[in-house]
Amino acid sequence: MAKRIEDYAMIGDGQSLALVGLNGAIDWLCLPRFDSDACFAALLGRPEHGSWELCPQVPAEETRRRYAGDTLVLETEFRTEGGACLVTDFMPIREGKHSSLVRIVSGLSGVVEMRTTLRARFDYGRVAPWYSREEGVLVGRIGPDLLVVRADIPLREEDGTISAAFPLAAGQQVVFCMQHGDSTASLPPALDAHALLRQTKSWWLDWISAFTRETPWPDLVRRSLITLKALTYMPSGGILAAGTAGLPEKPGGRMNWDYRYCWLRDSTFTLTAFLNAGFDGEAKAWLQWLLRAIGNSPEHIRIAYRVDGGRHMQERWAKWLPGFEGALPVRIGNQAAGQRQLDIFGEIVDSSHLAEQAGLDRNGWEMEIERRLVEHVEKSWRTPDQGFWESRGRPRHYVYSKVMAWVAVDRFLKLKASAAQSDPALRTRLERLRAAMHAEICARGVAPKSGHFTAYYGTRRVQAELLLLPLVGFLPVEDPRISATIAEIERVLVQGGLVRRKRAPLFGGEEGCFIACACWLASCMEMQNRHQEARAMMQRVADIANDVGLLAEEYHVPRQRLYGNYPQALSHLAFINAALGLSGGTYQRGGG
């Protein structure tokens, strides 16, 4: 039976992640990094494209799963006619060069006939390693990659596939471990799986203990924070937009992007979430990653970077993969990284302003970058761009892009430590620029008759990113133009209690509702003192998370399914920010 996106749970080690299906199959894993080639790619194809199955030989009568408390240790319980067993999956936090994936299967009752099949297929499902037996274990090598597979039971290898079948009685345990390293290096030492299990649980519990805020949705907020940490490349502090590539935003459609990169647009959302949740260290690490990635040339800035700050992610099609539910093409890399998007300048300077509010240390290097960014905005803010949703059509004068260009200038002027405070001529010039920008946006970005802000100059259509205008402080929520914008979005974009990013097409297939947009609307409702409606909207989002608290990019209301890349950082960020905002006493992007 084909799996749905919500059938997957995530485990990770701070540098990569794996998706584990409800049936016990690991169908997605990229090694050694999040943005490396996948060695398990069955998520976008079939088992022969790379997977690791560990499950009863006959389909289970009942399957239940959960995380072991507030950790990233996954527990899946299978019940069959003959008995029950528990599979514990985790990846120990990586401290050296080796990545490890540990699977422990424990008999709970009766006897369960189990099987395992491990098909590592590198280059996104195309090439198997060459295996040999060394030092009593199976060792696979292919190009730069080394795999070492250990188990408590005999394993058979044939044509690049490792398998075993075994009975599991109550009280018995079998441990499997797959380690990855450099193919020219010596083999990694054997692991103490049970000690690592205890350490991994303790690591996650210690980390999440910093979160003490009260919220109506404590479980999902904690799980969202853990998910963000799991999407963080710990050596650099960069945070992925999502853990996957090629999952469709539209069922069977062509909108199948690679999101395993770090988007500058997420910067202020991320900083706000970490600061409000009490994770100042993560906030500082993200801001430092951001500034390192930019360098000193704002005219060459990209909208997204690799997890280490690298700039290149050429887009190509994996034509040998049949795609998730047949959605083609499967794209690897993302050409949108080179688009012109004016809003990112506002996101960066807004992040600096928020960091200053929170008391994070700043230095002369940061202040010089901020000045260069704002001077670049001064020259370029009137140019069209691709907009918040990274349109691959012709550039337009998107209103949100213009607003965020205004935010860049506004926040720079509000920074207590910036060149604007020591250079009166610069300050005067930028104050005039800020006023001129605001005036133009209000003149050209508002529909004449209905009085609401529009997606871009010259249209009367709305898009959901306009909900962010009051949240970034462009105008107060009581302003008639903001009120009209919120009302128009509710009229034309709300579907099934969630929010579409754009109006649905009259003909053809629909993409899902963009989950983050519902959280933005909930925040607007709260600002309008519509408290019950705001909480109802947030509860609707909480209800569509899967059984282990994960959210994708979109939710398709007619199909009642999650769609898009997964787990999606922006969905979890938006939920955290809205949930904490509804609880009061938070740092706000608009300075409130």
KEGU-396074 format. One record per residue (C-alpha): residue in three letters; z, x negated, y. Coordinates in steps of 0.02 Angstrom, whole numbers, padded with zeros to 5 digits, always signed. Layout:
# KEGU-396074
ALAZXY/...
# end
This chain:
# KEGU-396074
MET+00000+00000+00000/ALA-00048-00070+00171/LYS+00099-00117+00281/ARG+00128-00055+00457/ILE+00182-00169+00599/GLU+00355-00090+00598/ASP+00373-00136+00414/TYR+00402-00317+00465/ALA+00562-00407+00514/MET+00572-00579+00592/ILE+00662-00739+00545/GLY+00646-00904+00640/ASP+00713-01079+00671/GLY+00687-01104+00859/GLN+00515-01181+00839/SER+00423-01059+00726/LEU+00447-00887+00649/ALA+00402-00789+00494/LEU+00371-00603+00471/VAL+00446-00528+00313/GLY+00379-00362+00251/LEU+00483-00220+00183/ASN+00410-00260+00012/GLY+00478-00438+00014/ALA+00315-00525+00063/ILE+00311-00655+00201/ASP+00140-00623+00277/TRP+00145-00727+00437/LEU+00204-00904+00467/CYS+00135-01042+00580/LEU+00192-01222+00554/PRO+00255-01331+00627/ARG+00257-01229+00790/PHE+00236-01050+00845/ASP+00062-01089+00910/SER+00007-01195+00761/ASP-00119-01134+00633/ALA-00048-01003+00515/CYS-00017-01051+00334/PHE+00030-00870+00291/ALA-00098-00753+00371/ALA-00098-00602+00255/LEU-00038-00500+00406/LEU-00218-00509+00466/GLY-00300-00498+00296/ARG-00249-00494+00115/PRO-00122-00590+00008/GLU-00252-00722-00032/HIS-00253-00769+00153/GLY-00077-00835+00133/SER+00086-00750+00087/TRP+00248-00774-00010/GLU+00298-00625-00115/LEU+00473-00608-00189/CYS+00508-00437-00260/PRO+00536-00334-00418/GLN+00391-00335-00541/VAL+00379-00146-00530/PRO+00387-00055-00361/ALA+00566-00024-00307/GLU+00629+00154-00308/GLU+00726+00119-00147/THR+00719-00023-00021/ARG+00843-00051+00119/ARG+00862-00195+00239/ARG+00965-00257+00385/TYR+01009-00414+00477/ALA+01176-00492+00430/GLY+01264-00432+00587/ASP+01205-00509+00750/THR+01107-00648+00665/LEU+00928-00685+00615/VAL+00973-00685+00430/LEU+00879-00544+00344/GLU+00948-00450+00193/THR+00832-00338+00090/GLU+00903-00234-00052/PHE+00789-00174-00192/ARG+00844-00039-00315/THR+00744-00011-00474/GLU+00770+00089-00633/GLY+00848-00064-00714/GLY+00963-00122-00575/ALA+00979-00185-00397/CYS+00961-00352-00308/LEU+00975-00426-00134/VAL+00851-00548-00057/THR+00921-00652+00086/ASP+00789-00735+00196/PHE+00822-00859+00337/MET+00759-01014+00425/PRO+00897-01138+00471/ILE+00894-01190+00655/ARG+00782-01342+00659/GLU+00865-01503+00712/GLY+00743-01634+00647/LYS+00559-01642+00601/HIS+00571-01530+00448/SER+00558-01341+00448/SER+00640-01247+00304/LEU+00622-01070+00240/VAL+00757-01017+00117/ARG+00755-00864+00004/ILE+00908-00820-00103/VAL+00895-00677-00226/SER+01059-00608-00295/GLY+01085-00483-00436/LEU+01193-00336-00384/SER+01188-00224-00538/GLY+01097-00208-00705/VAL+00947-00319-00734/VAL+00796-00328-00617/GLU+00634-00406-00676/MET+00579-00511-00527/ARG+00422-00607-00480/THR+00371-00727-00344/THR+00198-00784-00288/LEU+00177-00915-00152/ARG+00003-00939-00081/ALA+00003-01063+00064/ARG-00167-01057+00149/PHE-00183-01166+00303/ASP-00311-01143+00443/TYR-00270-00958+00453/GLY-00296-00917+00270/ARG-00438-01034+00224/VAL-00373-01191+00138/ALA-00242-01219+00004/PRO-00144-01382-00012/TRP-00168-01501-00157/TYR-00009-01493-00262/SER+00073-01624-00371/ARG+00243-01641-00452/GLU+00349-01776-00373/GLU+00533-01810-00399/GLY+00543-01649-00499/VAL+00476-01534-00362/LEU+00308-01462-00311/VAL+00231-01556-00166/GLY+00078-01495-00072/ARG-00024-01596+00053/ILE-00166-01547+00166/GLY-00218-01645+00319/PRO-00062-01676+00425/ASP+00044-01548+00330/LEU+00168-01573+00189/LEU+00248-01431+00090/VAL+00391-01456-00032/VAL+00438-01308-00142/ARG+00601-01307-00238/ALA+00681-01173-00346/ASP+00821-01147-00472/ILE+00693-01088-00600/PRO+00532-01165-00668/LEU+00380-01136-00557/ARG+00199-01132-00611/GLU+00058-01195-00501/GLU-00125-01154-00529/ASP-00269-01169-00406/GLY-00153-01184-00257/THR-00045-01034-00303/ILE+00138-01053-00356/SER+00216-00915-00461/ALA+00360-00868-00575/ALA+00431-00715-00663/PHE+00614-00703-00710/PRO+00751-00578-00754/LEU+00898-00566-00633/ALA+01063-00497-00697/ALA+01212-00440-00595/GLY+01305-00590-00528/GLN+01159-00710-00546/GLN+01076-00801-00401/VAL+00910-00893-00385/VAL+00872-01002-00233/PHE+00697-01041-00170/CYS+00661-01161-00028/MET+00499-01213+00057/GLN+00506-01362+00174/HIS+00371-01422+00292/GLY+00345-01595+00363/ASP+00220-01735+00397/SER+00103-01771+00252/THR+00119-01960+00278/ALA+00309-01959+00280/SER+00433-01966+00136/LEU+00491-01805+00056/PRO+00631-01712+00145/PRO+00797-01712+00050/ALA+00853-01561-00050/LEU+00953-01432+00046/ASP+01121-01351+00014/ALA+01058-01173+00037/HIS+01227-01088+00040/ALA+01299-01209+00167/LEU+01145-01184+00276/LEU+01163-00996+00260/ARG+01341-01006+00326/GLN+01287-01123+00467/THR+01140-01013+00517/LYS+01248-00858+00525/SER+01379-00950+00628/TRP+01247-01020+00746/TRP+01179-00849+00791/LEU+01351-00768+00802/ASP+01413-00906+00916/TRP+01260-00890+01027/ILE+01264-00701+01050/SER+01453-00704+01083/ALA+01412-00751+01263/PHE+01351-00573+01290/THR+01498-00462+01340/ARG+01418-00332+01453/GLU+01442-00148+01415/THR+01288-00039+01395/PRO+01247+00129+01315/TRP+01134+00034+01191/PRO+01238-00118+01139/ASP+01155-00145+00969/LEU+00976-00143+01033/VAL+01018-00250+01185/ARG+01099-00381+01074/ARG+00953-00375+00953/SER+00833-00392+01099/LEU+00926-00545+01162/ILE+00923-00623+00989/THR+00737-00585+00978/LEU+00706-00673+01145/LYS+00804-00824+01085/ALA+00701-00824+00924/LEU+00542-00822+01029/THR+00602-00974+01128/TYR+00530-01144+01085/MET+00697-01234+01094/PRO+00632-01411+01127/SER+00553-01355+01292/GLY+00633-01188+01339/GLY+00463-01100+01343/ILE+00464-00919+01284/LEU+00321-00838+01190/ALA+00244-00674+01243/ALA+00247-00623+01058/GLY+00258-00701+00887/THR+00085-00655+00824/ALA-00102-00660+00856/GLY-00233-00528+00823/LEU-00128-00371+00803/PRO-00226-00228+00884/GLU-00175-00133+01040/LYS-00297+00003+00989/PRO-00312+00059+00806/GLY-00468-00022+00734/GLY-00518-00085+00906/ARG-00569-00251+00982/MET-00413-00279+01090/ASN-00339-00406+00970/TRP-00268-00549+01073/ASP-00168-00706+01034/TYR+00002-00694+01119/ARG+00086-00850+01048/TYR+00092-00930+01220/CYS+00203-00928+01374/TRP+00149-00813+01517/LEU+00204-00855+01694/ARG+00204-00669+01733/ASP+00356-00647+01621/SER+00456-00774+01722/THR+00561-00661+01833/PHE+00583-00530+01696/THR+00650-00669+01584/LEU+00761-00750+01714/THR+00836-00581+01762/ALA+00873-00536+01581/PHE+00957-00701+01538/LEU+01059-00709+01699/ASN+01119-00531+01687/ALA+01164-00553+01505/GLY+01265-00711+01539/PHE+01146-00843+01470/ASP+01131-00960+01618/GLY+01080-01107+01508/GLU+00929-01014+01440/ALA+00883-00956+01616/LYS+00889-01134+01682/ALA+00789-01202+01534/TRP+00654-01069+01561/LEU+00643-01108+01748/GLN+00629-01294+01714/TRP+00492-01263+01585/LEU+00402-01157+01714/LEU+00407-01289+01850/ARG+00355-01429+01731/ALA+00207-01327+01670/ILE+00144-01294+01847/GLY+00143-01476+01904/ASN+00099-01511+02086/SER-00071-01426+02098/PRO-00055-01238+02126/GLU-00243-01221+02145/HIS-00257-01269+01960/ILE-00117-01156+01898/ARG-00148-01058+01739/ILE-00074-00889+01696/ALA-00016-00948+01524/TYR+00026-01112+01439/ARG+00066-01176+01266/VAL+00248-01183+01214/ASP+00263-01366+01264/GLY+00177-01336+01431/GLY+00004-01387+01371/ARG-00141-01306+01463/HIS-00277-01281+01333/MET-00292-01131+01215/GLN-00477-01107+01189/GLU-00517-00937+01116/ARG-00613-00922+00953/TRP-00638-00793+00817/ALA-00568-00812+00641/LYS-00720-00728+00563/TRP-00657-00749+00384/LEU-00507-00635+00415/PRO-00536-00447+00393/GLY-00407-00404+00526/PHE-00254-00292+00528/GLU-00314-00123+00466/GLY-00492-00186+00494/ALA-00470-00222+00680/LEU-00597-00356+00729/PRO-00621-00484+00795/VAL-00465-00585+00753/ARG-00445-00694+00907/ILE-00358-00863+00903/GLY-00320-00939+01073/ASN-00333-00841+01235/GLN-00467-00865+01367/ALA-00370-00758+01490/ALA-00261-00911+01523/GLY-00391-00972+01647/GLN-00405-00809+01745/ARG-00362-00793+01929/GLN-00207-00684+01945/LEU-00121-00683+02113/ASP+00037-00600+02051/ILE+00099-00755+01961/PHE+00136-00843+02127/GLY+00257-00705+02173/GLU+00337-00712+02001/ILE+00371-00898+02017/VAL+00445-00894+02193/ASP+00543-00737+02150/SER+00615-00833+02002/SER+00672-00971+02119/HIS+00752-00844+02236/LEU+00841-00761+02091/ALA+00901-00930+02026/GLU+00971-00970+02199/GLN+01062-00802+02203/ALA+01139-00843+02035/GLY+01197-01014+02092/LEU+01083-01117+01979/ASP+01056-01294+02040/ARG+00895-01326+02137/ASN+00819-01489+02195/GLY+00690-01558+02315/TRP+00555-01558+02181/GLU+00573-01370+02158/MET+00571-01339+02345/GLU+00412-01440+02367/ILE+00326-01342+02227/GLU+00378-01178+02310/ARG+00306-01234+02476/ARG+00140-01282+02396/LEU+00131-01117+02304/VAL+00160-01016+02462/GLU+00034-01117+02561/HIS-00092-01083+02423/VAL-00052-00896+02433/GLU-00082-00905+02621/LYS-00260-00962+02586/SER-00301-00855+02434/TRP-00211-00688+02444/ARG-00365-00594+02503/THR-00469-00646+02352/PRO-00494-00520+02210/ASP-00420-00558+02039/GLN-00408-00490+01862/GLY-00246-00395+01888/PHE-00085-00372+01790/TRP-00175-00315+01633/GLU-00293-00464+01630/SER-00454-00365+01645/ARG-00606-00454+01576/GLY-00717-00354+01694/ARG-00760-00396+01874/PRO-00618-00451+01989/ARG-00543-00319+02104/HIS-00416-00311+02243/TYR-00272-00251+02135/VAL-00127-00181+02233/TYR+00009-00256+02123/SER-00070-00428+02140/LYS-00068-00410+02330/VAL+00112-00351+02326/MET+00166-00501+02222/ALA+00074-00617+02340/TRP+00181-00535+02477/VAL+00335-00564+02367/ALA+00294-00750+02359/VAL+00300-00762+02549/ASP+00449-00644+02567/ARG+00558-00736+02441/PHE+00511-00906+02512/LEU+00571-00848+02682/LYS+00732-00782+02604/LEU+00774-00942+02511/LYS+00924-01026+02592/ALA+00860-01197+02540/SER+00675-01209+02579/ALA+00554-01285+02703/ALA+00552-01119+02796/GLN+00731-01151+02853/SER+00696-01323+02924/ASP+00521-01298+02996/PRO+00520-01165+03134/ALA+00331-01169+03153/LEU+00306-01138+02967/ARG+00433-00998+02968/THR+00350-00911+03115/ARG+00179-00925+03034/LEU+00241-00856+02869/GLU+00335-00713+02950/ARG+00173-00659+03034/LEU+00081-00677+02869/ARG+00211-00572+02778/ALA+00193-00432+02906/ALA+00003-00438+02899/MET+00003-00432+02709/HIS+00121-00283+02705/ALA+00018-00191+02834/GLU-00147-00218+02742/ILE-00077-00165+02573/CYS-00005-00006+02647/ALA-00169+00030+02738/ARG-00292-00007+02597/GLY-00187+00019+02441/VAL-00134+00201+02471/ALA-00238+00354+02426/PRO-00272+00444+02593/LYS-00243+00623+02535/SER-00109+00609+02402/GLY-00015+00466+02483/HIS+00020+00365+02325/PHE-00017+00182+02295/THR-00173+00149+02193/ALA-00219+00026+02056/TYR-00339-00067+02171/TYR-00420-00044+02341/GLY-00549+00095+02347/THR-00488+00203+02202/ARG-00361+00343+02188/ARG-00313+00300+02009/VAL-00141+00235+01966/GLN-00085+00106+01839/ALA+00089+00084+01771/GLU+00125-00086+01851/LEU+00142+00009+02016/LEU+00313+00063+01952/LEU+00369-00114+01992/LEU+00340-00095+02179/PRO+00514-00026+02218/LEU+00592-00143+02089/VAL+00527-00297+02182/GLY+00581-00227+02350/PHE+00410-00197+02429/LEU+00469-00028+02494/PRO+00628+00073+02461/VAL+00618+00202+02324/GLU+00647+00339+02454/ASP+00485+00296+02545/PRO+00364+00444+02525/ARG+00226+00328+02464/ILE+00337+00260+02325/SER+00399+00434+02279/ALA+00219+00495+02271/THR+00170+00347+02162/ILE+00309+00378+02036/ALA+00265+00564+02032/GLU+00080+00529+02004/ILE+00118+00407+01862/GLU+00230+00538+01781/ARG+00091+00666+01800/VAL-00053+00567+01725/LEU+00019+00424+01621/VAL+00170+00495+01529/GLN+00133+00539+01348/GLY+00261+00591+01220/GLY+00406+00531+01327/LEU+00328+00358+01349/VAL+00210+00283+01479/ARG+00030+00227+01462/ARG-00024+00079+01567/LYS-00187+00167+01614/ARG-00256+00341+01597/ALA-00324+00382+01424/PRO-00514+00383+01406/LEU-00598+00552+01392/PHE-00691+00496+01236/GLY-00658+00366+01102/GLY-00501+00293+01027/GLU-00343+00271+01127/GLU-00229+00122+01140/GLY-00042+00155+01128/CYS+00086+00180+01264/PHE+00146+00015+01337/ILE+00330+00008+01292/ALA+00388-00095+01442/CYS+00316+00035+01561/ALA+00439+00167+01500/CYS+00582+00050+01544/TRP+00510+00023+01718/LEU+00500+00211+01743/ALA+00680+00229+01684/SER+00733+00100+01815/CYS+00638+00197+01950/MET+00721+00359+01895/GLU+00891+00276+01906/MET+00852+00217+02083/GLN+00806+00398+02126/ASN+00975+00457+02060/ARG+00890+00543+01913/HIS+01020+00472+01797/GLN+01002+00590+01649/GLU+00812+00572+01647/ALA+00828+00383+01655/ARG+00943+00380+01505/ALA+00832+00499+01409/MET+00684+00385+01440/MET+00782+00234+01379/GLN+00840+00328+01225/ARG+00659+00369+01187/VAL+00620+00183+01187/ALA+00771+00146+01079/ASP+00713+00277+00954/ILE+00544+00194+00926/ALA+00617+00023+00882/ASN+00599-00009+00697/ASP+00743-00007+00573/VAL+00799-00184+00620/GLY+00781-00159+00808/LEU+00612-00240+00844/LEU+00480-00180+00967/ALA+00294-00214+00975/GLU+00188-00209+01132/GLU+00138-00026+01116/TYR+00180+00136+01028/HIS+00040+00253+00976/VAL+00110+00428+01002/PRO-00017+00528+00897/ARG+00003+00408+00750/GLN+00189+00378+00780/ARG+00162+00193+00749/LEU+00195+00027+00835/TYR+00040-00069+00888/GLY+00001-00234+00972/ASN+00076-00406+00949/TYR+00251-00416+00879/PRO+00389-00437+00916/GLN+00343-00423+01099/ALA+00450-00517+01225/LEU+00405-00406+01374/SER+00457-00247+01281/HIS+00626-00323+01240/LEU+00645-00398+01414/ALA+00607-00232+01497/PHE+00733-00144+01385/ILE+00869-00272+01423/ASN+00839-00266+01611/ALA+00834-00077+01620/ALA+00984-00054+01505/LEU+01091-00176+01604/GLY+01026-00106+01768/LEU+01082+00068+01716/SER+01253-00006+01680/GLY+01271-00074+01858/GLY+01318-00242+01934/THR+01162-00345+01900/TYR+01049-00468+01988/GLN+00895-00375+02048/ARG+00720-00440+02080/GLY+00717-00359+02252/GLY+00877-00449+02299/GLY+00993-00301+02275/
# end
